[in-house]
């Protein structure tokens, strides 16, 4: 009889060799009698410090990288592994019956565009008549069911449980954002991917990865782990597009581009504030999206659909019916002609893309007023860069709080201001209160002007001193316009 421990090649077991296991936990506070506890080393907490607590609460087995000091409980199985995070992912996949083997699982990784591509693939394939799952920053979907998202890529137990529910609901496909954190932390180990998509890589998450080279290696590791029979679709306009596949065994390597010769080529023919005419592999269509960044996203979606065996004409027809993702270049209009755009842009490159798009489309006499901040307890090196990008491309800038978390909001804004010269500072206001900042932007705007509220997008909260308070940029803009 196959036992869950058989998933852990090379593991050394002390105590009972095949205990009956009720459930798997990696949080000792959730352990109940009969559970298996996996001691994972996290960025804040080391599960090895809580092995005794887990045993006291009834754990019958403990998976760990180092055995606890002192006498071991003879009734408990201690499973020694080299990497307990990887072990957790492998155990989770086995516990839920390897659900990714029964889905066509497509992972999307990169700095920008992951949410839009994964979500629109879900929308597209649902419109094509398939039952689908979605794992994204905004929401998790099991067919028609919506589940609140907690992480871009959740922990292995949640991941495999969601996929098991997708299988149970009759889903054929799952489209999933793959964050760099989840790759390094082994959350996706044990999953079987049908394909992977690389969007781009720019400055982000250096608070975690420390160097840009490590950030690139994290993304690259996703493609290195893909099975040989999977497809890899990469953006070759990004200089790291080909780097992603250097160590990959994938045989089906395809590319997309707006600038270079590629398997899937997109081109913007005409663009307006309500959409754009684009050409996809020689065929034109109108889409309800604007901006070069969205042209890249749609080209990737078309390419992925082709790699998944869909019919080109039907895919192009349905692409023209899709709507932007919540909080991604979402437009709100005032009765007097002022326009606000709410966007999740929280990296310098993403902010630059949105500002460039607005400036290409706005009338010469119209102002662009940008409201932007930076999150606390995250990569601080991008703060002055974000302010400079905003000031370079905007008529006026209002620096304000994003999610300060455990940092002092004013200190974050002071670091942003360091990126501005005297002339830029003269066009910049600093208003800590985000609601007041949005109202000020609305008051400064004239009919025809555009307000960009960047950084939080779809998020319905603001995290201050560890507490999440309800705050939705879209609601605040609507109230300011009213």
Buried (B, 14 or more C-beta within 10 A) or exposed (E): EEEBBEBBEEBEBBBBEEBEBBEBBBBBEEBEEBBBBBBBBEEEEEBBEBBBBBBEBBBBBBBBBEBBEEEBBEEBBBBBBEBBBBBBBBBBBBBBEBBBEBBBBBBBBBBBBBBBBBBBBBBBBBBBEBBBBBBBBBBBBBBEEEBEBEBBBBBBBBBBBBBBBBBEBEBBBBBBBBBBBBBBBBBBBBBBBBBBBBBBBBBBBBEBBEEBEBBBBBBBBBBBBBEEEBBBBBBBBBEBBEBBBEEBEBEEBBBBBBEEEBBBBBBBEEBEBEBBBBBBBEEEBBBBBBBBBBBBBBBBBBBBBBBBEBEEEBBBEBBEEBEBBBBBBBBBEBEEEBBBBBBBBBBBBBBBBBBBBBBEBBEEEBBBBBBBBBBBBBBBEBBBBBBBBBBEBBBBBBBBBBBBBEBEBEEBBEBBBEBBEEEBBEEBBBBBEBBBBBBBBBEBBEEBBBBBBBBBBBBBEBBBEEEEEEBBBBBBBEEBBE
